[in-house]
Amino acid sequence: MYFASFMVKNLTRRPIRTALTVLGLAVAVGSMIALLGISDNVERSVGEAFERRGVDLVVLKTGVPNQLDSELDENLVDRVKSLDGVEDVDVALVSLIDVKMKSGNSISAMCLGWPSSNFGYHDLDIVAGRALHDGDRQKTMLGAKLADTLNMGVGDTLEVSGEPFEIVGLYKSFNVYETGALIILMEEAQRLSGRKGKVTGFSLRVHKSIEHPDADVEAVRRKIEALTDENGKPARLSAQTIQEYVKTASHVLLVRAMAWMVSIIAIIIGVISMLDTMIMSVLERTQEIGILRAVGWPRSRVVKMVLIEAVMLGLAAAALGSVGAIALTYILTLFPKVSGFIESGIAPIVIAKGFGLTVLIGLAGAAYPAIRAARLLPTEAIRHD
């Protein structure tokens, strides 16, 4: 009998226990992969929103733990535009805002306050209606995902923070957050939020030379961070590259921390589940293992047998958990309250990490049972009842 088929027979000897072990481990692994996938999607989407627009620096208020709480004077934008080396500036006032569905229920949506001159409009695919123009009052554009959630279109009236806004356009974006958001003019966003003359931050493109692009970006960064206010005090601006922004963005860090916290819990649960299953398997096969030792199996081969059986269980659970995780992220996007904040699908690298962690779970959970099985003396095992 081949070694591999022998181990498969061992696992199928107790089909119900094997199936329950795989199912329980799949739930833990699937939760881990789903959260790691959401964390990865958030991180990639945040970076992609800037990189695809050629943004070199993101400017926020320094020392603010939550980027949505950043608040800068709008007059800083013109000062930054006038700096040598600055090519273009895209300013925004970003906030979470309540919008009312046709059913009367309210949901939170991301509101982007953009002036009509933002270069971000160039990357939007207007699928219905038009873009915002200067002078548009109480008018909004909806991302296609948000429009589907609200079941609204061009010409409908959307209640935003208790005020009626006419929908003048629907758009799609390469970025999931923008597709699930609404856009209004900067002045309207400032009025609704009570932050007149304030912006959350701005992103900018830098005139870069072919020879020293990084040095050109760094030079502009130093100029921005050296700006002062009208009283001559430091303006306390933080200019970050896209990579630095993604690494320090509070919402990215929060999602990443939650994903790994749940992953650690899932790993612990998985190790305990695997330990219980494999120790029971070894105890039930004490006589069999004794016979194998008596016919010449070395201890190393017994250890190998138990560990590979655990890994096979883990891989089956990882495959089932991955399918469940992909389905879970898709289902989550169907819920209105989170549809604009979660992107469906999981990157292959995340699934590969899930399989790798599951193999470690199998090895860790089967380590003690494998050593116990290898230490059995043939005579002692054969006498076991």
LINMOUR-V695094 format. One line per field, one symbol per residue. ss: DSSP state (A for helix, B for strand, O for the rest). Layout:
BEGIN
ss=???
END
This chain:
BEGIN
ss=OOAAAAAAAAAAOOAAAAAAAAAAAAAAAAAAAAAAAAAAAAAAAAAAAAAOOOOOBBBBBOOOOOAAAOOBBOAAAAAAAOOOOBBBBBBBBBBBBBBBOOOOOBBBBBBBBBOOOOAAAAAOBBBBBOOOOOOOOOBBBBBAAAAAAAOOOOOOBBBBOOBBBBBBBBBBOOOAAAAOBBBBBAAAAAAAAOOOOBBOBBBBBBOOOOOOAAAAAAAAAAAAAOOBOOOOOBOOBBBBOAAAAAAAOAAAAAAAAAAAAAAAAAAAAAAAAAAAAAAAAAAAOAAAAAAAAAOOOOAAAAAAAAAAAAAAAAAAAAAAAAAAAAAAAAAAOOOOOOOOOOOOOOOAAAAAAAAAAAAAAAAAAAAAAAAAAAOOOAAAAAAOO
END
